[in-house]
Amino acid sequence: MRTILVVDDEENIRILYQQDFTANGYKVICAATLDEAKKEFSQNQVDLVVLDLKLTAHDGGLEMLRWMRETNRKIPIIINTAYPAYKTDFSSWLADAYIVKSSNLDELKDNIARLLEENK
């Protein structure tokens, strides 16, 4: 079973993603803060990360993205944010995909499946 780490400060998003991704056969670990995310990333065998950029009213997601790339460059990371403007930030280019949050999870799920398939 492939493991997805969801990093988002919004509890409703974490719950929604955990339910949906679990129903699709993935193990899901959730983190609400940078510290939680670093702990889960370090202590678990994570196959893919879904990362929000705005964590607790600051841009901690970009910091997290850089840290994850320095720690393990092979794990696919999907930026999933409500802010499309970040796509022009060069730091966000470290991610494997950039998806604007939507009530329709199809694009996110398609990218998860694609990246996990590419990184077997």
PyMOL commands that set and color helices and strands:
alter all, ss='L'
color gray80, all
select helices_A, chain A and resi 11-23+34-43+60-71+84-88+90-94+106-118
alter helices_A, ss='H'
color red, helices_A
select strands_A, chain A and resi 3-7+27-31+48-51+77-81+97-100
alter strands_A, ss='S'
color yellow, strands_A
deselect
rebuild
show_as cartoon
